[in-house]
Amino acid sequence: MMKALSLPTFTMTNPMQGVTARHLLLLSAGMLFCIGLVMVASASMGVAQNQFGNPFYFFIRHMIYLLIGLTACFVVQRAPVEAWHRLSWLLLAAAFALLVLVLVPGIGRRINGSMRWIGVAGLTLQPSEFAKFAVVAFVSSYLVRRQEEVRTHWLGFAKPIAVVGAIVLLLLAEPDFGASMVTMSAVLGMLFLAGTPLGPYAVLLTVVVIGGGLLVWLEPYRLQRVLSFTDPWAHAYDSGYQLTQSLIAFGRGEWFGVGLGKSVQKLFYLPEAHTDFVLAVYAEEFGLVGVLLLITLFWVLVRSAIRIGQQAELRDDCFGAYMAYGIAIILGVQALVNICVNMGLFPTKGLTLPLVSYGGSSLVIVFVMLGVLLRIDSENSGVALAARGGRA
C-alpha cells in the first residue's frame, strides 16, 4: 500500500492583523514630523540666510523644539490619565493667565500685527496652543462630572460654552481667529459625542454665524481676507498675494513635483513659507502624489486617536475617551483648515500644519497630546491584559 502524501496547509492571514491604533499613531506621527523636518529645512534656507546669515537657523531651532517635544511626549505618557482629570481646572486657570499676560504691553510680543507670543529665555511661547490642550482637558473633566446634565438640560451645554467663550474672547483680542475656531470646534464636537441634544446647537450656530459675520465686517483686515479669498487673482499684488503665490506653487508641482530643494516660490515669493504655507512648498517639490500621501497620514493619525478613544470608552474610561476625541478633533480640524487655506478653499488663517510647520509651541503641544494618547492606549492595553489574565 502506498502511503498518502500529506500536503502542507496554508492559511490566509490579514497583513494588518496585530497592527494596533498605537502602531498606526506612531507610524503616522513619525512620518509627519520627519516630513516636517525636511520641509522646514528646505523652505526656510533662503529666508534664514537673508535674515540671520545662517541658512540652517530655523532648521536648528526646529530640531531643538522637536527634541523638547519628544522629551515632553516621553514624560507625559508616564503620567496617569487620571492626573489630567484632577489638574483640569489648574490647566484652565493657567491658560487664562497666559492669554491675559500675552495682551499686556511689554510682556506680549507683537508680530505681523498680532500679539500672540510671550518671549521666554530667547524662545517664544504661544499661549493659544496651550489653551487648546487645557480646554480639551477641562471639557473632558466636565463631561465626566456632568454627563447626565449635559444630555438632559440646556444648562449642561451652556456652562462649558460660557467658560470656553471667555477663552475665545481672549484669543480674538490677540487676534487669533484660527485658534478660536479650532478650539470651539473641539468643544462642540466633544459635547455632541457626549449626547447633547441638537436644540442648543441650532441656537449656538445662529449666534456664531451672526457673530462671525459681524467680526468679519467690523475688522477691515478680515473683510479684506474674505474678499481676496473669493477672487485672489483680482488682488494678486496686495491682500491676495500670499494665496496666489501658494496656488502657483501647487500648479508648478503637477503630479510628482519639481524635486526636493528646487522650489522657486520659497525664494522670497511666498511669505511664511516655512510656517503657515509650508504645504505649498511641499506641494511644489513633491507634487499631487506627495500631497495625497500627507493627507493620508493625517487621516491615519486622526483615525488612530479616535480608535484609542473608542477603546477607552469600551472600558468605561469616559475621561480618557473624551480626551482622545478632543485631541483627534483638534489635530484633524487644524490640519484640514491649513490644507484648505493653502489650496485656496478657505480664507487665510494663521494656523500651522501639525507636526510639519515650523513653530515651537505648536510642535511641543502636539507632542504632549500624542503623549496623552499613548498613555490612554497603554491603560487600555493594561486593562485588556489584566482581563485576559483573569480569564486564564
N, C-alpha and C positions, 0 to 999 in steps of 0.2 A: 504493500500500500504506500502510495506516495503521500508525503506529508503536505498538508495545505500551507501555502505561503501566507505568512502573516504580514500584511502591508501596514506601513506606518499610517497613523491617522493624523490629520491636520485640522486644526480648529481656527476659525476666523476670529481675529481679535480686533477690537476697536483701537486704532492708533492713539486716540485721545484718552483711552482708559487710564486712570491713575493720575491724569493731569487735573490738578485742583485749581480752585479760584486763586489760591496763593501763588501757584506756579505762574499762572497767566498774568496775575497782577505784577509779579516781579519781572517777568519777561517783558511785558509791555512798557512798564515804567523804566526798566533798564535800557531798552532800545530808544525810548523817547529822550532820556537825558543824555545818551550818547550822541543822538542826532543833534540835540541842543548844543552840546559841547562843540561839535564840529561846525555847526552853523553860526554860533556866536563868534567863533574864531574867524570864519570866512567873511561874515557880514560886517565885522567891526574893524578890520585891519586898517582900512583907509582912513576912517574917522579917528581911530586911536593914534595913528601916525601923525595925522594933521593936528590933533588937539594936544597930545601928550608926548609926541616924539618916540613913541614905543608902539609898534603895531600889535603887540600882544597885551596891551594894557587891560582891555576889557576881558580878554580870554583868561588872564591870570586871576583877575577878580572873580570871574565866573567860577573858576576852579576852586577858589577859596570858599565861595558861597556853597559850592557843591559839596565840599568836604564838611563844612558846618552842617549842611542839610543831612548828609549821610550819618554824621555823628548824632544829630538830633533824632533821626529815624531810629537808630540803634537804641538810644536811651529811652525814647517814648514807647517802643514796643515791649520794653521790660516793665512798664508801669501798668498795673491792673486797670481795666476799663472802668471799674467802679470809682477809681480815683478821679476821673474826669467828671463823673456824676456828682461827686462831693464838691469838686472845685468849680463847678459851672458858674456859680454866682460870682466867685472871685475872678474868673476869667472875663466875665461880662463887665465887672467893675473896672478891671484893668483896661479893657477895650474902650470903655467910656473915657477913662482918664487920658489915654493916649490920643484919642480923637479930639479931645478938648485941647491938650497940650500942643498938638500939631497946628492948631489955629492961633496959638499965641505968638505974636511977633517976637523975633529973637530966638525962639525955640524951633518953630516950624521953618522949613526951607521951601522957598517958592521957586519952582522950576516950570518953565513954559506956561506961566500964568496960573498954575495950581499949587496950593500949599498942602502937599500930601506927605512930606518926608520930615523926619527928625534926624539930625546928624548925631552919631554916637561913635566916638573914637575913630574918626576917619571913615566910618561906614554910615550908610543911611538906612533908617528903619522906616517902613511904610505901614503905619498903624491899620490902614484899611485891610491889609492882608491878614493881620492877626485878628481883626474884628470878625472876619468871615468865619474863622475857626471857632472863636468864642461864641458867636451866635448859634452855630450848629450845636455846640455842647450845651448851651443854655436851653435851647428849644427842645433838644432831646431829653434833658432832665425834666423840663416842664411837662412834656407829653407823657412821661412815665408817671409823674405825680398826679397829673390832672387828666388822665386818659378818659375817664367817664364824662367829665365836664366838657372836654373837647368834642366828644361825639354827640352830646345831648343838648348843650346850651350854647348860645351865641357868644356868651362871655368867655367860654373856653377858647374861642377863636380870637376874640378881641384883645385879651390880655397880652399874649405874646406879640401880636401885631403892634400893639401900643409901645411895648418895650423896644422891639426891633425898629419901629418907626422913628424912635428917638435916635437910634444909631444911624439910620438912613438920613435923617436931617443933618447930622454932623458930617456925614460923608458928602452930602450935597453942598454943604458950606465950604468944602475944600477948594473947588468942587470935584467930585468923583462920581459921575453918573453911572459909569460902568460897574464899579464895585457895589453901588446901591442896587442896581438891577440884579446882579448875581446873588447878593445876599438875600434880597426879598424873594427871588425865585426859589432859593433853597428852603426858606421858611415856609412858603406856600406849598411847595412840594411835600415837605415833611408833614405839614398839617393835613394835607389831602390823604397821604398814606396812613395817617393816624385815624382816619374815618370822619373828618369834619364834614358836615352837611354842605351841600352846594350853595345854599342860600347866601351865607356870608361872603362867599367868593364872588357872587354876582354884584353885591354891594361894593365890595372892595375893588373889583375890576372897573366898575363905573368911576369910582373915586380916582383910581390910578390913571385911567385914560384921560379924565378931565385934568387932574393934577399934572400928568406928564405933558399934556398939550400946553398947559399954562407955563410950565418950566421951559419948554422949547420956545414958546412965543415971547416970554419976557426976557430971555437971555439971548442977545444978538448972536453970540458965537455958536450957540446950539442951533438956532434957526438957520444960520449960515451953513452949518454942517448938514442939516436935513436938506436944504435946497441944493447944495453941491452934490449930495448923495443921489438925488433924483436925476441929475444930469451933470456928472463930474466933468465932462469934456467942455461944457459951456463955462466952467470955472477952472480950466486946466492950469492957469498961472496964478491962482490965488487960493480960495478955500477948497477947490477940488484937486489941488496939485498932488497931495500925498496919494490920494486914491488913484488918480490917473497913472502915476508912476508905478504903483503896485500892479495895476492892470497890465501895463506894458511888460512888467517882469513876468507875469503869468503867461502873456502872449509869447514872449521870447522863449519860454521854457518848452513849449509844444509838448510832445509825448515824453521824451526822455531827458530833456534839459540840455543846457549848454556845457555842463560839466562842473565839478566842484572847483570853486575859486574863480570861475570865469564869468560871474555875474557882472553886468555893466551897471545895473540900477543901484547897486550898493556904493558905487563910486560918486557919492555926493548928490545923486539924483533923488534917491528915496530917503526921506527923513526917518529917523528912528528905525533904521534897517535892522539893527541887532536886538531891538526890544519888541515893540508892538507889531512891527511889519517884517519880522524875521521869516515868516511863512512865505512872503512874496519872493525873497531872495532864494529860499529853499525851492520854491516852485520854478524859478528861473534856472537854477542849477541842476534840478533833478526831474523837472517836468511833471506832467499829469500822473505818471506812474508813481513817482515819489510822493506826491500829494495824497493819492489814494492809499498808499501804504501808511502814511502818517495818520490819516483819518481812521483807518482800520485799527491802528494801535490805540488810539483814543477810545474807540468803541470797545475794544477788548479790556482796556483799563477800567472804564466805567461799568461795563457788564460784570467784571470780576468783583468790583466793590459792591454791586447790587447782590451778587450771589453770596458774598460774605454776610451781608445784611440779612438775607433770607435764611441763611443757616443759623444766624444768631436768633432770629425770630422763632425758628423751629424749636430752639432750646429755651424759649421764654426769656431771653435776654433782650427786653424791649429797648433798653437804653443803647446797647451795642448795635441793635438793628437800626434805630433811628440815626445814630452817629454815622453808620456806614452809608445809609441812604442819603443823608445830608451831604456827606463828603462826595458821594457819587454825583449828586446834582450840581454841586459847586464846580467840580472838575469838568463835568460834561457841558454845563452851560457856558463856563468861561472859555473852554476850547471851541465850542460852537460859535460863540459871538466873535472871538478873534478870527477864526477861519472865515466867517461870513463877512467881517469887516475887510479883511484882506482881499476878498473876492468881489467886493462892492455890493454885497447883498444886504448889509446893514450899514447905517451911518457910522462914522468913525468914533470909536470908543478907546479910552486909554487902558486897555486890558492886555496883559501879557498872555502868551500861549504857554500853559502849564508845562513845566519841565524842559521847555525848548527855548523860550525867550530869555534874554539877559534881564536879571532883576533879582537882587539878593533876597529881599523879604518874601517875594512870591515863591522863589525856589525853596527856601528854608521851610516855609509854612506848608507847602505841598509835601515835602518830605515828612514833616510832623504828621500830616494827615495820613500818609502812607504807613507811618509807624503805628498809628491808631488802628488802621485797617488790619495790619499784620497781627497786632495784639488781639483784636476781636477774633480773627481767624484762629490764632493759637488757642484761645479759650474755647472756641467751637470744637477744635480738634481734641483738646484735653477732655472735654465732656464726652465726646464721641468715644474716645479711647477708654475712659472710665466705664462708660455704659457697656462696651464690648467686653471689658474685663470682668464686669459684674455678671454678665450672662455666661461668660466662660466658667 
